[in-house]
Every structure is written in structure tokens, then in C-alpha cells.
Amino acid sequence: MSSNVGQNFPYASESEAQRAAAVEAALATFDGLRAKVEVETTPLEPDADRWWTYVCPKDDFTGRLHAAGYALERHGVYTVCDTCGSTFLR
Ligand SMILES: [Zn+2]
């Protein structure tokens, strides 16, 4: 994968069920991540059947970023990495 692929590049889409499962797995894997997400986000409105995933820029592009909520004040979608547990605003 080329090195200029970053977090702004949509990688693929996933269903709501896939998104929810991936986020839950990440929250269960990384210590403190669930509490962090709860403090920093508001819940997603279930108005989309498909969600974009993104390539994580931190772990040699192996991780995928999944939408976990809206950043407070709705400045963006808050994503979590399924591989390293990093969080990013989209
Ligand atoms: Zn990552």
C-alpha cells in the first residue's frame, strides 16, 4: 500500500452490524478505550446502513478505523482503530 494513504482516505464500507461488532471488539480489547469513547462522544444515530472505514495511519496501515460515535459538539465522526486502539476524528 502506498505511503500516502492516510486517515482521510476511505478504505471500504461496512454494514451497521459489522461496524457495531468491530467497535465493540476494540472497546473490549483496549484498556480505557470504552470510557474514553463514552466521555468524548455522543452515540451515532442509526440512520446509515453503511459506514465508511478508514486506514489507520499509525500501525503501518494495518488497522482499520470504525465509526464509534460523534465527537462532542458534532464536529466530526469519532473513529477507533481495531488494531492499535487509537482514536481519530473524521
Ligand atoms: Zn491503528
PDB file of the backbone (N, CA, C, O) and the ligand in Angstrom, with CONECT records:
HET     ZN  A 101       1
ATOM      1  N   MET A   1       0.856  -1.189   0.000  1.00  0.00           N
ATOM      2  CA  MET A   1       0.000   0.000   0.000  1.00  0.00           C
ATOM      3  C   MET A   1       0.886   1.232   0.000  1.00  0.00           C
ATOM      4  O   MET A   1       1.890   1.272   0.712  1.00  0.00           O
ATOM      5  N   SER A   2       0.534   2.224  -0.779  1.00  0.00           N
ATOM      6  CA  SER A   2       1.406   3.390  -0.889  1.00  0.00           C
ATOM      7  C   SER A   2       1.414   4.193   0.397  1.00  0.00           C
ATOM      8  O   SER A   2       0.454   4.165   1.167  1.00  0.00           O
ATOM      9  N   SER A   3       2.491   4.899   0.619  1.00  0.00           N
ATOM     10  CA  SER A   3       2.682   5.570   1.897  1.00  0.00           C
ATOM     11  C   SER A   3       1.838   6.834   2.028  1.00  0.00           C
ATOM     12  O   SER A   3       1.753   7.404   3.115  1.00  0.00           O
ATOM     13  N   ASN A   4       1.222   7.274   0.955  1.00  0.00           N
ATOM     14  CA  ASN A   4       0.433   8.498   1.072  1.00  0.00           C
ATOM     15  C   ASN A   4      -1.025   8.220   1.418  1.00  0.00           C
ATOM     16  O   ASN A   4      -1.855   9.129   1.414  1.00  0.00           O
ATOM     17  N   VAL A   5      -1.327   6.983   1.713  1.00  0.00           N
ATOM     18  CA  VAL A   5      -2.680   6.669   2.155  1.00  0.00           C
ATOM     19  C   VAL A   5      -2.784   6.995   3.635  1.00  0.00           C
ATOM     20  O   VAL A   5      -2.047   6.439   4.450  1.00  0.00           O
ATOM     21  N   GLY A   6      -3.670   7.869   3.974  1.00  0.00           N
ATOM     22  CA  GLY A   6      -3.784   8.303   5.357  1.00  0.00           C
ATOM     23  C   GLY A   6      -5.190   8.161   5.860  1.00  0.00           C
ATOM     24  O   GLY A   6      -6.034   7.512   5.242  1.00  0.00           O
ATOM     25  N   GLN A   7      -5.424   8.770   6.980  1.00  0.00           N
ATOM     26  CA  GLN A   7      -6.703   8.575   7.627  1.00  0.00           C
ATOM     27  C   GLN A   7      -7.853   9.219   6.868  1.00  0.00           C
ATOM     28  O   GLN A   7      -9.012   8.891   7.121  1.00  0.00           O
ATOM     29  N   ASN A   8      -7.563  10.118   5.952  1.00  0.00           N
ATOM     30  CA  ASN A   8      -8.643  10.767   5.233  1.00  0.00           C
ATOM     31  C   ASN A   8      -9.122   9.953   4.047  1.00  0.00           C
ATOM     32  O   ASN A   8     -10.057  10.347   3.350  1.00  0.00           O
ATOM     33  N   PHE A   9      -8.502   8.852   3.827  1.00  0.00           N
ATOM     34  CA  PHE A   9      -8.826   8.055   2.650  1.00  0.00           C
ATOM     35  C   PHE A   9      -9.796   6.950   3.042  1.00  0.00           C
ATOM     36  O   PHE A   9      -9.426   6.036   3.778  1.00  0.00           O
ATOM     37  N   PRO A  10     -11.013   7.023   2.566  1.00  0.00           N
ATOM     38  CA  PRO A  10     -11.952   5.935   2.899  1.00  0.00           C
ATOM     39  C   PRO A  10     -11.437   4.624   2.337  1.00  0.00           C
ATOM     40  O   PRO A  10     -11.043   4.543   1.174  1.00  0.00           O
ATOM     41  N   TYR A  11     -11.445   3.627   3.154  1.00  0.00           N
ATOM     42  CA  TYR A  11     -10.878   2.355   2.739  1.00  0.00           C
ATOM     43  C   TYR A  11     -11.947   1.438   2.161  1.00  0.00           C
ATOM     44  O   TYR A  11     -11.753   0.816   1.116  1.00  0.00           O
ATOM     45  N   ALA A  12     -13.044   1.367   2.837  1.00  0.00           N
ATOM     46  CA  ALA A  12     -14.109   0.452   2.434  1.00  0.00           C
ATOM     47  C   ALA A  12     -15.354   0.852   3.209  1.00  0.00           C
ATOM     48  O   ALA A  12     -15.324   1.770   4.029  1.00  0.00           O
ATOM     49  N   SER A  13     -16.425   0.167   2.945  1.00  0.00           N
ATOM     50  CA  SER A  13     -17.606   0.407   3.764  1.00  0.00           C
ATOM     51  C   SER A  13     -17.978  -0.887   4.465  1.00  0.00           C
ATOM     52  O   SER A  13     -17.577  -1.978   4.060  1.00  0.00           O
ATOM     53  N   GLU A  14     -18.749  -0.735   5.518  1.00  0.00           N
ATOM     54  CA  GLU A  14     -19.184  -1.897   6.287  1.00  0.00           C
ATOM     55  C   GLU A  14     -20.632  -1.665   6.684  1.00  0.00           C
ATOM     56  O   GLU A  14     -21.119  -0.534   6.694  1.00  0.00           O
ATOM     57  N   SER A  15     -21.301  -2.745   7.008  1.00  0.00           N
ATOM     58  CA  SER A  15     -22.691  -2.636   7.440  1.00  0.00           C
ATOM     59  C   SER A  15     -22.747  -2.155   8.880  1.00  0.00           C
ATOM     60  O   SER A  15     -21.741  -2.161   9.588  1.00  0.00           O
ATOM     61  N   GLU A  16     -23.910  -1.747   9.296  1.00  0.00           N
ATOM     62  CA  GLU A  16     -24.083  -1.332  10.696  1.00  0.00           C
ATOM     63  C   GLU A  16     -23.704  -2.472  11.646  1.00  0.00           C
ATOM     64  O   GLU A  16     -23.079  -2.236  12.680  1.00  0.00           O
ATOM     65  N   ALA A  17     -24.077  -3.699  11.297  1.00  0.00           N
ATOM     66  CA  ALA A  17     -23.752  -4.833  12.171  1.00  0.00           C
ATOM     67  C   ALA A  17     -22.240  -5.037  12.245  1.00  0.00           C
ATOM     68  O   ALA A  17     -21.698  -5.310  13.317  1.00  0.00           O
ATOM     69  N   GLN A  18     -21.568  -4.907  11.118  1.00  0.00           N
ATOM     70  CA  GLN A  18     -20.112  -5.065  11.101  1.00  0.00           C
ATOM     71  C   GLN A  18     -19.441  -3.954  11.898  1.00  0.00           C
ATOM     72  O   GLN A  18     -18.486  -4.186  12.640  1.00  0.00           O
ATOM     73  N   ARG A  19     -19.964  -2.737  11.727  1.00  0.00           N
ATOM     74  CA  ARG A  19     -19.402  -1.597  12.446  1.00  0.00           C
ATOM     75  C   ARG A  19     -19.545  -1.789  13.958  1.00  0.00           C
ATOM     76  O   ARG A  19     -18.593  -1.618  14.719  1.00  0.00           O
ATOM     77  N   ALA A  20     -20.752  -2.145  14.364  1.00  0.00           N
ATOM     78  CA  ALA A  20     -21.004  -2.299  15.797  1.00  0.00           C
ATOM     79  C   ALA A  20     -20.127  -3.395  16.392  1.00  0.00           C
ATOM     80  O   ALA A  20     -19.620  -3.250  17.505  1.00  0.00           O
ATOM     81  N   ALA A  21     -19.948  -4.475  15.665  1.00  0.00           N
ATOM     82  CA  ALA A  21     -19.135  -5.587  16.161  1.00  0.00           C
ATOM     83  C   ALA A  21     -17.666  -5.185  16.246  1.00  0.00           C
ATOM     84  O   ALA A  21     -16.975  -5.531  17.205  1.00  0.00           O
ATOM     85  N   ALA A  22     -17.195  -4.457  15.244  1.00  0.00           N
ATOM     86  CA  ALA A  22     -15.791  -4.046  15.244  1.00  0.00           C
ATOM     87  C   ALA A  22     -15.505  -3.065  16.368  1.00  0.00           C
ATOM     88  O   ALA A  22     -14.470  -3.154  17.029  1.00  0.00           O
ATOM     89  N   VAL A  23     -16.424  -2.126  16.585  1.00  0.00           N
ATOM     90  CA  VAL A  23     -16.232  -1.148  17.659  1.00  0.00           C
ATOM     91  C   VAL A  23     -16.281  -1.838  19.008  1.00  0.00           C
ATOM     92  O   VAL A  23     -15.470  -1.550  19.888  1.00  0.00           O
ATOM     93  N   GLU A  24     -17.227  -2.745  19.175  1.00  0.00           N
ATOM     94  CA  GLU A  24     -17.334  -3.446  20.456  1.00  0.00           C
ATOM     95  C   GLU A  24     -16.067  -4.255  20.728  1.00  0.00           C
ATOM     96  O   GLU A  24     -15.580  -4.294  21.858  1.00  0.00           O
ATOM     97  N   ALA A  25     -15.543  -4.893  19.701  1.00  0.00           N
ATOM     98  CA  ALA A  25     -14.318  -5.674  19.874  1.00  0.00           C
ATOM     99  C   ALA A  25     -13.160  -4.773  20.284  1.00  0.00           C
ATOM    100  O   ALA A  25     -12.367  -5.135  21.153  1.00  0.00           O
ATOM    101  N   ALA A  26     -13.062  -3.604  19.665  1.00  0.00           N
ATOM    102  CA  ALA A  26     -11.974  -2.676  20.020  1.00  0.00           C
ATOM    103  C   ALA A  26     -12.146  -2.181  21.450  1.00  0.00           C
ATOM    104  O   ALA A  26     -11.179  -2.108  22.209  1.00  0.00           O
ATOM    105  N   LEU A  27     -13.381  -1.840  21.815  1.00  0.00           N
ATOM    106  CA  LEU A  27     -13.617  -1.321  23.163  1.00  0.00           C
ATOM    107  C   LEU A  27     -13.319  -2.382  24.218  1.00  0.00           C
ATOM    108  O   LEU A  27     -12.903  -2.061  25.331  1.00  0.00           O
ATOM    109  N   ALA A  28     -13.533  -3.634  23.865  1.00  0.00           N
ATOM    110  CA  ALA A  28     -13.282  -4.718  24.802  1.00  0.00           C
ATOM    111  C   ALA A  28     -11.800  -5.061  24.885  1.00  0.00           C
ATOM    112  O   ALA A  28     -11.351  -5.660  25.862  1.00  0.00           O
ATOM    113  N   THR A  29     -11.048  -4.683  23.869  1.00  0.00           N
ATOM    114  CA  THR A  29      -9.645  -5.074  23.779  1.00  0.00           C
ATOM    115  C   THR A  29      -8.710  -4.091  24.473  1.00  0.00           C
ATOM    116  O   THR A  29      -7.750  -4.492  25.131  1.00  0.00           O
ATOM    117  N   PHE A  30      -8.999  -2.799  24.321  1.00  0.00           N
ATOM    118  CA  PHE A  30      -8.038  -1.794  24.770  1.00  0.00           C
ATOM    119  C   PHE A  30      -8.488  -1.164  26.087  1.00  0.00           C
ATOM    120  O   PHE A  30      -9.583  -0.611  26.182  1.00  0.00           O
ATOM    121  N   ASP A  31      -7.643  -1.255  27.080  1.00  0.00           N
ATOM    122  CA  ASP A  31      -7.962  -0.708  28.397  1.00  0.00           C
ATOM    123  C   ASP A  31      -8.265   0.780  28.301  1.00  0.00           C
ATOM    124  O   ASP A  31      -7.511   1.545  27.699  1.00  0.00           O
ATOM    125  N   GLY A  32      -9.354   1.168  28.890  1.00  0.00           N
ATOM    126  CA  GLY A  32      -9.674   2.575  28.974  1.00  0.00           C
ATOM    127  C   GLY A  32     -10.355   3.155  27.756  1.00  0.00           C
ATOM    128  O   GLY A  32     -10.870   4.273  27.800  1.00  0.00           O
ATOM    129  N   LEU A  33     -10.363   2.407  26.669  1.00  0.00           N
ATOM    130  CA  LEU A  33     -10.915   2.962  25.437  1.00  0.00           C
ATOM    131  C   LEU A  33     -12.424   3.175  25.540  1.00  0.00           C
ATOM    132  O   LEU A  33     -12.956   4.175  25.059  1.00  0.00           O
ATOM    133  N   ARG A  34     -13.107   2.220  26.175  1.00  0.00           N
ATOM    134  CA  ARG A  34     -14.553   2.366  26.283  1.00  0.00           C
ATOM    135  C   ARG A  34     -14.922   3.635  27.075  1.00  0.00           C
ATOM    136  O   ARG A  34     -15.819   4.382  26.686  1.00  0.00           O
ATOM    137  N   ALA A  35     -14.222   3.859  28.175  1.00  0.00           N
ATOM    138  CA  ALA A  35     -14.501   5.046  28.991  1.00  0.00           C
ATOM    139  C   ALA A  35     -14.170   6.315  28.223  1.00  0.00           C
ATOM    140  O   ALA A  35     -14.885   7.313  28.313  1.00  0.00           O
ATOM    141  N   LYS A  36     -13.086   6.268  27.471  1.00  0.00           N
ATOM    142  CA  LYS A  36     -12.682   7.438  26.689  1.00  0.00           C
ATOM    143  C   LYS A  36     -13.744   7.778  25.648  1.00  0.00           C
ATOM    144  O   LYS A  36     -14.128   8.936  25.485  1.00  0.00           O
ATOM    145  N   VAL A  37     -14.206   6.753  24.953  1.00  0.00           N
ATOM    146  CA  VAL A  37     -15.218   6.986  23.922  1.00  0.00           C
ATOM    147  C   VAL A  37     -16.512   7.508  24.547  1.00  0.00           C
ATOM    148  O   VAL A  37     -17.168   8.390  23.993  1.00  0.00           O
ATOM    149  N   GLU A  38     -16.869   6.956  25.698  1.00  0.00           N
ATOM    150  CA  GLU A  38     -18.113   7.402  26.341  1.00  0.00           C
ATOM    151  C   GLU A  38     -18.045   8.867  26.741  1.00  0.00           C
ATOM    152  O   GLU A  38     -19.044   9.585  26.682  1.00  0.00           O
ATOM    153  N   VAL A  39     -16.860   9.302  27.147  1.00  0.00           N
ATOM    154  CA  VAL A  39     -16.708  10.695  27.588  1.00  0.00           C
ATOM    155  C   VAL A  39     -16.639  11.650  26.399  1.00  0.00           C
ATOM    156  O   VAL A  39     -17.109  12.785  26.477  1.00  0.00           O
ATOM    157  N   GLU A  40     -16.055  11.186  25.309  1.00  0.00           N
ATOM    158  CA  GLU A  40     -15.724  12.104  24.219  1.00  0.00           C
ATOM    159  C   GLU A  40     -16.719  12.088  23.062  1.00  0.00           C
ATOM    160  O   GLU A  40     -16.566  12.839  22.099  1.00  0.00           O
ATOM    161  N   THR A  41     -17.733  11.240  23.154  1.00  0.00           N
ATOM    162  CA  THR A  41     -18.643  11.139  22.015  1.00  0.00           C
ATOM    163  C   THR A  41     -20.097  11.139  22.456  1.00  0.00           C
ATOM    164  O   THR A  41     -20.419  10.940  23.628  1.00  0.00           O
ATOM    165  N   THR A  42     -20.957  11.365  21.485  1.00  0.00           N
ATOM    166  CA  THR A  42     -22.373  11.070  21.636  1.00  0.00           C
ATOM    167  C   THR A  42     -22.686   9.909  20.701  1.00  0.00           C
ATOM    168  O   THR A  42     -21.992   9.719  19.702  1.00  0.00           O
ATOM    169  N   PRO A  43     -23.708   9.139  21.005  1.00  0.00           N
ATOM    170  CA  PRO A  43     -23.967   7.944  20.195  1.00  0.00           C
ATOM    171  C   PRO A  43     -24.302   8.282  18.747  1.00  0.00           C
ATOM    172  O   PRO A  43     -24.874   9.332  18.453  1.00  0.00           O
ATOM    173  N   LEU A  44     -23.942   7.389  17.870  1.00  0.00           N
ATOM    174  CA  LEU A  44     -24.311   7.539  16.464  1.00  0.00           C
ATOM    175  C   LEU A  44     -25.825   7.414  16.317  1.00  0.00           C
ATOM    176  O   LEU A  44     -26.474   6.649  17.031  1.00  0.00           O
ATOM    177  N   GLU A  45     -26.357   8.160  15.402  1.00  0.00           N
ATOM    178  CA  GLU A  45     -27.758   7.964  15.056  1.00  0.00           C
ATOM    179  C   GLU A  45     -27.805   6.858  14.011  1.00  0.00           C
ATOM    180  O   GLU A  45     -27.083   6.900  13.014  1.00  0.00           O
ATOM    181  N   PRO A  46     -28.642   5.890  14.243  1.00  0.00           N
ATOM    182  CA  PRO A  46     -28.641   4.719  13.344  1.00  0.00           C
ATOM    183  C   PRO A  46     -29.360   5.020  12.034  1.00  0.00           C
ATOM    184  O   PRO A  46     -30.344   4.368  11.685  1.00  0.00           O
ATOM    185  N   ASP A  47     -28.859   6.005  11.327  1.00  0.00           N
ATOM    186  CA  ASP A  47     -29.523   6.408  10.092  1.00  0.00           C
ATOM    187  C   ASP A  47     -28.758   5.979   8.860  1.00  0.00           C
ATOM    188  O   ASP A  47     -29.125   6.326   7.737  1.00  0.00           O
ATOM    189  N   ALA A  48     -27.709   5.234   9.067  1.00  0.00           N
ATOM    190  CA  ALA A  48     -26.930   4.786   7.920  1.00  0.00           C
ATOM    191  C   ALA A  48     -26.843   3.262   7.929  1.00  0.00           C
ATOM    192  O   ALA A  48     -26.616   2.651   8.973  1.00  0.00           O
ATOM    193  N   ASP A  49     -27.019   2.677   6.796  1.00  0.00           N
ATOM    194  CA  ASP A  49     -26.864   1.231   6.689  1.00  0.00           C
ATOM    195  C   ASP A  49     -25.417   0.853   6.415  1.00  0.00           C
ATOM    196  O   ASP A  49     -24.975  -0.256   6.714  1.00  0.00           O
ATOM    197  N   ARG A  50     -24.692   1.804   5.837  1.00  0.00           N
ATOM    198  CA  ARG A  50     -23.299   1.553   5.518  1.00  0.00           C
ATOM    199  C   ARG A  50     -22.448   2.643   6.131  1.00  0.00           C
ATOM    200  O   ARG A  50     -22.814   3.819   6.140  1.00  0.00           O
ATOM    201  N   TRP A  51     -21.317   2.230   6.638  1.00  0.00           N
ATOM    202  CA  TRP A  51     -20.384   3.178   7.247  1.00  0.00           C
ATOM    203  C   TRP A  51     -19.045   3.044   6.549  1.00  0.00           C
ATOM    204  O   TRP A  51     -18.635   1.946   6.172  1.00  0.00           O
ATOM    205  N   TRP A  52     -18.371   4.164   6.380  1.00  0.00           N
ATOM    206  CA  TRP A  52     -17.008   4.096   5.854  1.00  0.00           C
ATOM    207  C   TRP A  52     -16.061   3.603   6.937  1.00  0.00           C
ATOM    208  O   TRP A  52     -16.214   3.912   8.119  1.00  0.00           O
ATOM    209  N   THR A  53     -15.101   2.847   6.506  1.00  0.00           N
ATOM    210  CA  THR A  53     -13.962   2.568   7.373  1.00  0.00           C
ATOM    211  C   THR A  53     -12.760   3.243   6.744  1.00  0.00           C
ATOM    212  O   THR A  53     -12.751   3.541   5.549  1.00  0.00           O
ATOM    213  N   TYR A  54     -11.755   3.479   7.554  1.00  0.00           N
ATOM    214  CA  TYR A  54     -10.571   4.200   7.103  1.00  0.00           C
ATOM    215  C   TYR A  54      -9.328   3.434   7.508  1.00  0.00           C
ATOM    216  O   TYR A  54      -9.347   2.587   8.401  1.00  0.00           O
ATOM    217  N   VAL A  55      -8.242   3.764   6.814  1.00  0.00           N
ATOM    218  CA  VAL A  55      -6.975   3.108   7.132  1.00  0.00           C
ATOM    219  C   VAL A  55      -6.302   3.861   8.265  1.00  0.00           C
ATOM    220  O   VAL A  55      -6.152   5.081   8.207  1.00  0.00           O
ATOM    221  N   CYS A  56      -5.901   3.140   9.283  1.00  0.00           N
ATOM    222  CA  CYS A  56      -5.210   3.767  10.411  1.00  0.00           C
ATOM    223  C   CYS A  56      -3.820   4.221   9.971  1.00  0.00           C
ATOM    224  O   CYS A  56      -3.078   3.438   9.378  1.00  0.00           O
ATOM    225  N   PRO A  57      -3.459   5.467  10.252  1.00  0.00           N
ATOM    226  CA  PRO A  57      -2.130   5.955   9.845  1.00  0.00           C
ATOM    227  C   PRO A  57      -1.025   5.575  10.817  1.00  0.00           C
ATOM    228  O   PRO A  57       0.138   5.902  10.578  1.00  0.00           O
ATOM    229  N   LYS A  58      -1.355   4.895  11.902  1.00  0.00           N
ATOM    230  CA  LYS A  58      -0.358   4.696  12.958  1.00  0.00           C
ATOM    231  C   LYS A  58       0.316   3.341  12.953  1.00  0.00           C
ATOM    232  O   LYS A  58       1.436   3.228  13.453  1.00  0.00           O
ATOM    233  N   ASP A  59      -0.290   2.338  12.430  1.00  0.00           N
ATOM    234  CA  ASP A  59       0.253   0.997  12.624  1.00  0.00           C
ATOM    235  C   ASP A  59       0.574   0.337  11.287  1.00  0.00           C
ATOM    236  O   ASP A  59       0.138  -0.776  10.993  1.00  0.00           O
ATOM    237  N   ASP A  60       1.349   1.060  10.496  1.00  0.00           N
ATOM    238  CA  ASP A  60       1.754   0.555   9.183  1.00  0.00           C
ATOM    239  C   ASP A  60       0.539   0.210   8.326  1.00  0.00           C
ATOM    240  O   ASP A  60       0.581  -0.680   7.477  1.00  0.00           O
ATOM    241  N   PHE A  61      -0.528   0.935   8.574  1.00  0.00           N
ATOM    242  CA  PHE A  61      -1.718   0.844   7.730  1.00  0.00           C
ATOM    243  C   PHE A  61      -2.395  -0.522   7.785  1.00  0.00           C
ATOM    244  O   PHE A  61      -3.081  -0.928   6.847  1.00  0.00           O
ATOM    245  N   THR A  62      -2.196  -1.210   8.880  1.00  0.00           N
ATOM    246  CA  THR A  62      -2.877  -2.497   9.007  1.00  0.00           C
ATOM    247  C   THR A  62      -4.222  -2.343   9.715  1.00  0.00           C
ATOM    248  O   THR A  62      -5.136  -3.139   9.499  1.00  0.00           O
ATOM    249  N   GLY A  63      -4.340  -1.322  10.555  1.00  0.00           N
ATOM    250  CA  GLY A  63      -5.578  -1.139  11.307  1.00  0.00           C
ATOM    251  C   GLY A  63      -6.643  -0.467  10.464  1.00  0.00           C
ATOM    252  O   GLY A  63      -6.356   0.213   9.478  1.00  0.00           O
ATOM    253  N   ARG A  64      -7.867  -0.676  10.877  1.00  0.00           N
ATOM    254  CA  ARG A  64      -8.993  -0.013  10.223  1.00  0.00           C
ATOM    255  C   ARG A  64      -9.715   0.812  11.264  1.00  0.00           C
ATOM    256  O   ARG A  64      -9.883   0.393  12.409  1.00  0.00           O
ATOM    257  N   LEU A  65     -10.139   1.997  10.847  1.00  0.00           N
ATOM    258  CA  LEU A  65     -10.863   2.893  11.743  1.00  0.00           C
ATOM    259  C   LEU A  65     -12.357   2.724  11.519  1.00  0.00           C
ATOM    260  O   LEU A  65     -12.843   2.760  10.389  1.00  0.00           O
ATOM    261  N   HIS A  66     -13.069   2.541  12.617  1.00  0.00           N
ATOM    262  CA  HIS A  66     -14.512   2.318  12.558  1.00  0.00           C
ATOM    263  C   HIS A  66     -15.218   3.444  13.314  1.00  0.00           C
ATOM    264  O   HIS A  66     -14.746   3.889  14.360  1.00  0.00           O
ATOM    265  N   ALA A  67     -16.330   3.891  12.789  1.00  0.00           N
ATOM    266  CA  ALA A  67     -17.085   4.954  13.456  1.00  0.00           C
ATOM    267  C   ALA A  67     -17.607   4.454  14.796  1.00  0.00           C
ATOM    268  O   ALA A  67     -18.261   3.413  14.871  1.00  0.00           O
ATOM    269  N   ALA A  68     -17.308   5.209  15.857  1.00  0.00           N
ATOM    270  CA  ALA A  68     -17.731   4.796  17.194  1.00  0.00           C
ATOM    271  C   ALA A  68     -18.726   5.764  17.815  1.00  0.00           C
ATOM    272  O   ALA A  68     -19.371   5.439  18.812  1.00  0.00           O
ATOM    273  N   GLY A  69     -18.853   6.946  17.236  1.00  0.00           N
ATOM    274  CA  GLY A  69     -19.775   7.932  17.778  1.00  0.00           C
ATOM    275  C   GLY A  69     -19.530   9.255  17.099  1.00  0.00           C
ATOM    276  O   GLY A  69     -18.697   9.360  16.200  1.00  0.00           O
ATOM    277  N   TYR A  70     -20.260  10.269  17.533  1.00  0.00           N
ATOM    278  CA  TYR A  70     -19.979  11.621  17.070  1.00  0.00           C
ATOM    279  C   TYR A  70     -19.148  12.312  18.126  1.00  0.00           C
ATOM    280  O   TYR A  70     -19.404  12.181  19.323  1.00  0.00           O
ATOM    281  N   ALA A  71     -18.149  13.048  17.671  1.00  0.00           N
ATOM    282  CA  ALA A  71     -17.407  13.858  18.615  1.00  0.00           C
ATOM    283  C   ALA A  71     -18.366  14.838  19.274  1.00  0.00           C
ATOM    284  O   ALA A  71     -19.320  15.295  18.644  1.00  0.00           O
ATOM    285  N   LEU A  72     -18.122  15.159  20.519  1.00  0.00           N
ATOM    286  CA  LEU A  72     -18.976  16.127  21.188  1.00  0.00           C
ATOM    287  C   LEU A  72     -19.013  17.401  20.355  1.00  0.00           C
ATOM    288  O   LEU A  72     -18.018  17.797  19.747  1.00  0.00           O
ATOM    289  N   GLU A  73     -20.175  18.030  20.342  1.00  0.00           N
ATOM    290  CA  GLU A  73     -20.410  19.230  19.553  1.00  0.00           C
ATOM    291  C   GLU A  73     -20.485  18.928  18.061  1.00  0.00           C
ATOM    292  O   GLU A  73     -20.503  19.845  17.240  1.00  0.00           O
ATOM    293  N   ARG A  74     -20.528  17.642  17.707  1.00  0.00           N
ATOM    294  CA  ARG A  74     -20.768  17.256  16.328  1.00  0.00           C
ATOM    295  C   ARG A  74     -19.749  17.818  15.333  1.00  0.00           C
ATOM    296  O   ARG A  74     -20.097  18.184  14.210  1.00  0.00           O
ATOM    297  N   HIS A  75     -18.522  17.879  15.751  1.00  0.00           N
ATOM    298  CA  HIS A  75     -17.521  18.365  14.819  1.00  0.00           C
ATOM    299  C   HIS A  75     -16.997  17.276  13.901  1.00  0.00           C
ATOM    300  O   HIS A  75     -16.211  17.546  12.993  1.00  0.00           O
ATOM    301  N   GLY A  76     -17.416  16.093  14.128  1.00  0.00           N
ATOM    302  CA  GLY A  76     -16.961  15.038  13.244  1.00  0.00           C
ATOM    303  C   GLY A  76     -17.340  13.684  13.788  1.00  0.00           C
ATOM    304  O   GLY A  76     -17.840  13.546  14.904  1.00  0.00           O
ATOM    305  N   VAL A  77     -17.090  12.698  12.969  1.00  0.00           N
ATOM    306  CA  VAL A  77     -17.302  11.323  13.413  1.00  0.00           C
ATOM    307  C   VAL A  77     -16.039  10.853  14.126  1.00  0.00           C
ATOM    308  O   VAL A  77     -14.919  11.068  13.663  1.00  0.00           O
ATOM    309  N   TYR A  78     -16.251  10.225  15.234  1.00  0.00           N
ATOM    310  CA  TYR A  78     -15.162   9.755  16.095  1.00  0.00           C
ATOM    311  C   TYR A  78     -14.914   8.299  15.752  1.00  0.00           C
ATOM    312  O   TYR A  78     -15.827   7.476  15.818  1.00  0.00           O
ATOM    313  N   THR A  79     -13.704   7.984  15.393  1.00  0.00           N
ATOM    314  CA  THR A  79     -13.405   6.619  14.973  1.00  0.00           C
ATOM    315  C   THR A  79     -12.371   5.982  15.897  1.00  0.00           C
ATOM    316  O   THR A  79     -11.547   6.665  16.505  1.00  0.00           O
ATOM    317  N   VAL A  80     -12.438   4.671  15.982  1.00  0.00           N
ATOM    318  CA  VAL A  80     -11.450   3.925  16.762  1.00  0.00           C
ATOM    319  C   VAL A  80     -10.784   2.899  15.851  1.00  0.00           C
ATOM    320  O   VAL A  80     -11.402   2.353  14.937  1.00  0.00           O
ATOM    321  N   CYS A  81      -9.509   2.655  16.127  1.00  0.00           N
ATOM    322  CA  CYS A  81      -8.750   1.674  15.353  1.00  0.00           C
ATOM    323  C   CYS A  81      -8.941   0.290  15.962  1.00  0.00           C
ATOM    324  O   CYS A  81      -8.874   0.125  17.180  1.00  0.00           O
ATOM    325  N   ASP A  82      -9.178  -0.692  15.117  1.00  0.00           N
ATOM    326  CA  ASP A  82      -9.390  -2.049  15.612  1.00  0.00           C
ATOM    327  C   ASP A  82      -8.076  -2.766  15.912  1.00  0.00           C
ATOM    328  O   ASP A  82      -8.082  -3.869  16.460  1.00  0.00           O
ATOM    329  N   THR A  83      -6.961  -2.153  15.560  1.00  0.00           N
ATOM    330  CA  THR A  83      -5.671  -2.829  15.713  1.00  0.00           C
ATOM    331  C   THR A  83      -4.807  -2.224  16.810  1.00  0.00           C
ATOM    332  O   THR A  83      -4.161  -2.954  17.561  1.00  0.00           O
ATOM    333  N   CYS A  84      -4.787  -0.890  16.913  1.00  0.00           N
ATOM    334  CA  CYS A  84      -3.939  -0.268  17.926  1.00  0.00           C
ATOM    335  C   CYS A  84      -4.714   0.524  18.963  1.00  0.00           C
ATOM    336  O   CYS A  84      -4.130   0.979  19.947  1.00  0.00           O
ATOM    337  N   GLY A  85      -6.013   0.701  18.769  1.00  0.00           N
ATOM    338  CA  GLY A  85      -6.823   1.380  19.767  1.00  0.00           C
ATOM    339  C   GLY A  85      -6.740   2.890  19.722  1.00  0.00           C
ATOM    340  O   GLY A  85      -7.270   3.565  20.605  1.00  0.00           O
ATOM    341  N   SER A  86      -6.085   3.433  18.713  1.00  0.00           N
ATOM    342  CA  SER A  86      -6.046   4.889  18.585  1.00  0.00           C
ATOM    343  C   SER A  86      -7.407   5.427  18.195  1.00  0.00           C
ATOM    344  O   SER A  86      -8.232   4.704  17.635  1.00  0.00           O
ATOM    345  N   THR A  87      -7.642   6.695  18.491  1.00  0.00           N
ATOM    346  CA  THR A  87      -8.895   7.330  18.098  1.00  0.00           C
ATOM    347  C   THR A  87      -8.590   8.515  17.204  1.00  0.00           C
ATOM    348  O   THR A  87      -7.577   9.195  17.367  1.00  0.00           O
ATOM    349  N   PHE A  88      -9.475   8.747  16.266  1.00  0.00           N
ATOM    350  CA  PHE A  88      -9.290   9.843  15.328  1.00  0.00           C
ATOM    351  C   PHE A  88     -10.631  10.503  15.058  1.00  0.00           C
ATOM    352  O   PHE A  88     -11.676   9.853  15.073  1.00  0.00           O
ATOM    353  N   LEU A  89     -10.582  11.792  14.813  1.00  0.00           N
ATOM    354  CA  LEU A  89     -11.777  12.481  14.336  1.00  0.00           C
ATOM    355  C   LEU A  89     -11.784  12.450  12.825  1.00  0.00           C
ATOM    356  O   LEU A  89     -10.758  12.631  12.169  1.00  0.00           O
ATOM    357  N   ARG A  90     -12.960  12.215  12.296  1.00  0.00           N
ATOM    358  CA  ARG A  90     -13.096  12.197  10.856  1.00  0.00           C
ATOM    359  C   ARG A  90     -13.781  13.479  10.412  1.00  0.00           C
ATOM    360  O   ARG A  90     -14.001  13.679   9.218  1.00  0.00           O
TER     361      ARG A  90
HETATM  362 ZN    ZN A 101      -4.272   1.736  14.445  1.00  0.00          ZN2+
END
